[in-house]
């Protein structure tokens, strides 16, 4: 088990990866640096290896797939994840690590949006998307995470080993945040100075395609983690539609004593039944979600004991040496 592992997912970052590794060594000299090469067609892996990083490969394309591999293979007391594009200052890493190792944080978020992001980033739709995603998640999940989409984070051992990676691409950061919030894990925010990509380095993020994936991920995770809220909202919409369209039928019956629009009456009846089913499905799934939380807490306790056992073993071996 490493004390600090720095994880750098990379795809065609030959222009910046050397500087990221050198900055990491200055800020975290005791850390082990892992560069995970995701089918780069340039010299990213070669440069990273020459700079002193441990280079490994993930052949399934996508940032989510890379993070799944990293979290599965690396054992550490504290993990620092940073992109290889040199947009995040490694000078903030010691503070983030300190919050994990000494302040019991499970996830530390490198907060760009409270500092220089909106002035440094030259893509206006990215700025709008980040603000929209942040406000949506904080509202839906009743939390205060200041930067949802940042690629600069630190994690505890317990977070890494309980995080179920389901996303394949850039929506993975959203999934991490919601996992931590929904399972009542300790989240800290550290304000960082963001800088835009250097000239010649290109973003792999597609504003519209990846933005749609993020929104879809938020909807899916809200359904999974807060099913009562999700299905209650659906029930309200269905009930409103049923009532709205059946009111004219009732007025017509009141005036004439006849029901002339039987299809509308039948459809409204089935719509109201669907609304009731959605609500009771939400209740059932909410109970299942509560049971999953209990199981998660037991898993978390077991992982903590395992981590402490590994740390004790490492310390004993150091004393013998």
C-alpha positions as CSV (number, residue, x, y, z in Angstrom):
1,X,0.0,0.0,0.0
2,X,1.3,3.4,-1.0
3,X,0.8,6.3,1.4
4,X,0.0,8.7,-1.4
5,X,-0.8,7.6,-5.0
6,X,-1.1,10.3,-7.7
7,X,-3.3,9.0,-10.5
8,X,-3.1,10.7,-13.9
9,X,-5.4,9.4,-16.7
10,X,-3.9,10.4,-20.1
11,X,-4.9,10.4,-23.7
12,X,-2.5,12.3,-26.1
13,X,-1.0,14.6,-23.5
14,X,2.7,14.6,-24.7
15,X,2.9,18.4,-24.6
16,X,2.1,18.7,-20.9
17,X,2.6,15.3,-19.1
18,X,6.2,15.9,-18.3
19,X,5.5,19.2,-16.5
20,X,2.6,17.6,-14.6
21,X,4.9,14.9,-13.3
22,X,7.7,17.3,-12.4
23,X,5.3,19.6,-10.6
24,X,3.9,16.6,-8.7
25,X,7.4,15.5,-7.6
26,X,8.0,19.0,-6.2
27,X,4.7,19.2,-4.3
28,X,4.4,15.6,-3.2
29,X,8.0,14.1,-3.2
30,X,6.8,11.0,-1.2
31,X,4.0,10.1,-3.6
32,X,4.1,7.3,-6.2
33,X,3.0,8.7,-9.6
34,X,0.9,6.5,-11.9
35,X,0.2,7.5,-15.5
36,X,-2.6,5.5,-17.1
37,X,-2.2,5.6,-20.9
38,X,-5.6,5.3,-22.7
39,X,-4.6,4.4,-26.2
40,X,-2.6,7.5,-26.9
41,X,-1.3,7.9,-30.4
42,X,1.5,10.2,-29.5
43,X,4.5,9.9,-27.1
44,X,2.6,10.4,-23.8
45,X,3.6,7.0,-22.4
46,X,7.3,7.3,-23.4
47,X,7.6,10.8,-22.0
48,X,5.8,9.9,-18.7
49,X,8.1,6.8,-18.2
50,X,11.2,8.9,-18.8
51,X,10.0,11.5,-16.3
52,X,9.8,8.8,-13.6
53,X,6.2,7.8,-13.5
54,X,4.8,4.3,-13.3
55,X,3.1,3.9,-16.7
56,X,0.2,1.4,-17.2
57,X,-2.3,1.0,-20.0
58,X,-6.1,0.9,-20.2
59,X,-7.2,-0.3,-23.6
60,X,-10.9,0.4,-23.2
61,X,-11.4,4.0,-24.4
62,X,-13.0,6.6,-22.1
63,X,-12.0,8.3,-18.8
64,X,-14.5,6.3,-16.8
65,X,-12.9,3.1,-18.0
66,X,-9.4,4.4,-17.0
67,X,-10.6,5.4,-13.5
68,X,-12.2,2.0,-13.0
69,X,-8.8,0.4,-13.8
70,X,-6.8,2.8,-11.6
71,X,-9.2,2.3,-8.6
72,X,-9.1,-1.4,-9.0
73,X,-5.3,-1.8,-9.2
74,X,-3.9,0.8,-6.8
75,X,-3.8,0.4,-3.0
76,X,-3.1,3.6,-1.1
77,X,-4.0,5.5,2.0
78,X,-4.7,8.7,-0.1
79,X,-5.3,9.0,-3.8
80,X,-4.8,12.3,-5.8
81,X,-6.4,12.3,-9.2
82,X,-5.3,15.0,-11.7
83,X,-5.6,15.4,-15.4
84,X,-2.5,15.3,-17.5
85,X,-3.3,18.6,-19.3
86,X,-1.5,21.0,-16.9
87,X,-4.6,23.0,-16.1
88,X,-4.5,22.2,-12.3
89,X,-1.8,23.6,-10.0
90,X,-0.1,20.7,-8.0
91,X,0.9,23.3,-5.3
92,X,-2.6,22.7,-3.9
93,X,-2.1,18.9,-3.6
94,X,-0.5,18.9,-0.1
95,X,-3.5,20.7,1.4
96,X,-5.9,18.2,-0.3
97,X,-3.8,15.2,0.9
98,X,-3.8,16.7,4.5
99,X,-7.6,16.8,4.5
100,X,-7.7,13.1,3.6
101,X,-5.0,11.9,5.9
102,X,-5.6,14.2,8.9
103,X,-9.1,15.5,8.6
104,X,-10.9,12.2,7.7
105,X,-12.2,13.6,4.3
106,X,-13.4,10.9,1.9
107,X,-13.3,13.2,-1.1
108,X,-11.6,16.6,-1.5
109,X,-12.8,18.6,-4.5
110,X,-10.4,21.0,-6.3
111,X,-12.7,23.9,-6.7
112,X,-12.0,25.9,-9.9
113,X,-15.3,27.7,-10.1
114,X,-14.6,29.9,-7.0
115,X,-11.4,31.3,-8.4
116,X,-10.2,31.7,-12.0
117,X,-12.2,29.2,-14.1
118,X,-14.7,31.6,-15.7
119,X,-11.9,34.0,-16.8
120,X,-9.4,31.4,-17.9
121,X,-11.7,29.1,-19.7
122,X,-12.4,30.3,-23.2
123,X,-15.4,28.1,-23.9
124,X,-18.6,29.8,-22.8
125,X,-20.8,26.7,-23.0
126,X,-18.5,24.9,-20.7
127,X,-18.8,27.7,-18.2
128,X,-22.6,27.6,-18.5
129,X,-22.7,23.8,-18.2
130,X,-20.5,23.8,-15.1
131,X,-22.8,26.3,-13.4
132,X,-25.9,24.4,-14.4
133,X,-24.6,21.0,-13.2
134,X,-23.4,22.5,-9.9
135,X,-26.7,24.1,-9.1
136,X,-28.8,21.1,-10.2
137,X,-26.9,18.6,-8.1
138,X,-26.7,20.9,-5.0
139,X,-30.5,21.4,-5.3
140,X,-31.5,17.8,-6.0
141,X,-29.2,16.2,-3.4
142,X,-29.2,19.0,-0.8
143,X,-25.5,19.5,-0.7
144,X,-22.8,22.2,-1.2
145,X,-20.3,20.9,-3.6
146,X,-18.7,23.9,-5.3
147,X,-17.3,22.2,-8.4
148,X,-18.9,19.1,-9.8
149,X,-16.9,18.6,-13.0
150,X,-13.4,19.2,-11.8
151,X,-10.8,16.5,-12.6
152,X,-8.7,17.4,-9.6
153,X,-9.6,15.5,-6.5
154,X,-8.2,13.6,-3.5
155,X,-9.9,10.4,-2.1
156,X,-9.7,8.2,0.9
157,X,-9.1,4.4,0.6
158,X,-12.7,3.8,1.7
159,X,-14.1,6.0,-1.1
160,X,-12.0,4.4,-3.9
161,X,-12.8,0.8,-2.9
162,X,-16.6,1.4,-2.5
163,X,-17.1,3.6,-5.6
164,X,-19.0,1.6,-8.3
165,X,-17.8,3.0,-11.7
166,X,-20.7,2.8,-14.1
167,X,-19.9,5.7,-16.5
168,X,-17.4,5.3,-19.4
169,X,-16.6,8.9,-20.2
170,X,-16.4,12.4,-18.7
171,X,-19.6,12.1,-16.7
172,X,-17.6,10.1,-14.2
173,X,-16.9,13.2,-12.1
174,X,-20.6,13.7,-11.6
175,X,-21.0,10.1,-10.6
176,X,-18.2,10.5,-8.0
177,X,-19.8,13.5,-6.5
178,X,-23.3,12.0,-6.2
179,X,-21.9,8.8,-4.7
180,X,-20.1,10.7,-2.0
181,X,-23.1,12.9,-1.2
182,X,-25.7,10.2,-1.2
183,X,-23.7,7.9,1.1
184,X,-23.0,10.7,3.6
185,X,-19.3,10.7,3.0
186,X,-17.2,13.6,4.2
187,X,-16.6,16.1,1.3
188,X,-14.2,19.0,1.5
189,X,-13.6,21.9,-1.0
190,X,-10.2,23.4,-1.7
191,X,-10.1,26.5,-3.9
192,X,-7.5,26.1,-6.7
193,X,-6.2,28.4,-9.4
194,X,-7.3,27.0,-12.7
195,X,-5.4,27.8,-15.9
196,X,-6.5,27.1,-19.5
197,X,-4.8,24.5,-21.6
198,X,-1.4,25.6,-23.0
199,X,-1.2,26.4,-26.7
200,X,-1.2,23.2,-28.8
201,X,-3.0,21.1,-26.2
202,X,-6.6,20.2,-27.2
203,X,-9.5,19.3,-25.0
204,X,-11.1,15.8,-25.5
205,X,-14.4,17.0,-24.0
206,X,-17.3,17.4,-26.5
207,X,-19.4,20.2,-25.1
208,X,-22.8,19.0,-26.4
209,X,-22.4,15.2,-26.5
210,X,-20.7,14.9,-23.1
211,X,-23.0,17.6,-21.6
212,X,-26.0,15.4,-22.6
213,X,-24.4,12.4,-21.0
214,X,-23.8,14.3,-17.8
215,X,-27.5,15.4,-17.6
216,X,-28.6,11.8,-18.3
217,X,-26.2,10.6,-15.5
218,X,-27.7,13.1,-13.0
219,X,-31.2,11.9,-13.9
220,X,-30.2,8.2,-13.6
221,X,-28.4,8.7,-10.2
222,X,-31.3,10.8,-8.8
223,X,-33.6,7.9,-9.7
224,X,-31.3,5.3,-8.1
225,X,-30.3,7.2,-4.9
226,X,-33.6,9.2,-4.3
227,X,-36.3,7.1,-5.9
228,X,-39.1,8.5,-3.8
229,X,-38.4,12.0,-5.0
230,X,-38.0,10.9,-8.6
231,X,-41.2,8.8,-8.8
232,X,-43.2,11.3,-6.8
233,X,-42.4,14.0,-9.3
234,X,-43.4,11.6,-12.1
235,X,-46.7,10.8,-10.2
236,X,-47.5,14.5,-9.8
237,X,-47.0,15.2,-13.5
238,X,-49.2,12.2,-14.5
239,X,-51.9,13.2,-11.9
240,X,-51.9,16.8,-13.2
241,X,-52.4,15.7,-16.8
242,X,-55.2,13.3,-15.8
243,X,-57.0,16.0,-13.8
244,X,-56.5,18.7,-16.5
245,X,-58.0,16.6,-19.3
246,X,-60.9,15.1,-17.2
247,X,-62.2,18.4,-15.9
248,X,-64.0,19.3,-19.2
249,X,-65.5,15.8,-19.3
250,X,-67.0,16.3,-15.8
251,X,-68.3,19.8,-16.7
252,X,-69.9,18.4,-19.8
253,X,-71.6,15.6,-17.8
254,X,-72.8,18.1,-15.2
255,X,-74.5,20.2,-17.9
256,X,-75.9,17.5,-20.2
257,X,-76.0,14.3,-18.0
258,X,-74.0,12.5,-20.7
259,X,-70.4,11.4,-21.2
260,X,-69.6,12.1,-24.8
261,X,-65.8,11.6,-24.7
262,X,-65.3,8.1,-23.4
263,X,-61.8,7.7,-24.8
264,X,-60.6,10.8,-22.8
265,X,-62.3,9.5,-19.7
266,X,-60.6,6.1,-20.1
267,X,-57.2,7.5,-20.8
268,X,-57.4,9.8,-17.8
269,X,-58.4,6.9,-15.6
270,X,-55.4,4.9,-16.7
271,X,-53.1,7.9,-16.4
272,X,-54.3,8.4,-12.8
273,X,-53.6,4.7,-12.1
274,X,-50.1,5.1,-13.5
275,X,-49.6,8.1,-11.2
276,X,-50.5,6.0,-8.2
277,X,-48.3,3.1,-9.3
278,X,-45.4,5.5,-9.8
279,X,-45.8,6.9,-6.2
280,X,-46.0,3.4,-4.6
281,X,-43.0,2.2,-6.7
282,X,-41.1,5.2,-5.3
283,X,-42.0,4.1,-1.7
284,X,-40.9,0.5,-2.4
285,X,-37.6,1.6,-4.1
286,X,-36.9,4.1,-1.3
287,X,-37.0,1.2,1.3
288,X,-34.6,-0.7,-0.9
289,X,-32.3,2.3,-1.1
290,X,-32.3,2.5,2.7
291,X,-31.4,-1.2,3.0
292,X,-28.6,-0.6,0.4
293,X,-27.3,2.2,2.6
294,X,-27.2,-0.1,5.6
295,X,-25.2,-2.7,3.5
296,X,-22.9,0.1,2.3
297,X,-22.1,1.2,5.9
298,X,-21.2,-2.4,6.8
299,X,-19.0,-2.6,3.8
300,X,-17.4,0.7,4.8
301,X,-16.6,-0.6,8.3
302,X,-15.0,-3.7,6.8
303,X,-12.8,-1.7,4.5
304,X,-11.7,0.6,7.3
305,X,-10.6,-2.4,9.3
306,X,-8.7,-3.8,6.3
307,X,-6.9,-0.4,5.7
308,X,-5.9,-0.1,9.4
309,X,-4.6,-3.7,9.3
310,X,-2.5,-2.9,6.2
311,X,-1.1,0.3,7.7
312,X,-0.2,-1.6,10.9
313,X,1.6,-4.3,8.9
314,X,3.5,-1.7,7.0
315,X,4.6,0.1,10.1
316,X,5.7,-3.1,11.8
317,X,7.8,-4.0,8.7
318,X,9.3,-0.5,8.8
319,X,10.2,-0.9,12.5
320,X,11.9,-4.3,11.7
321,X,13.9,-2.8,8.9
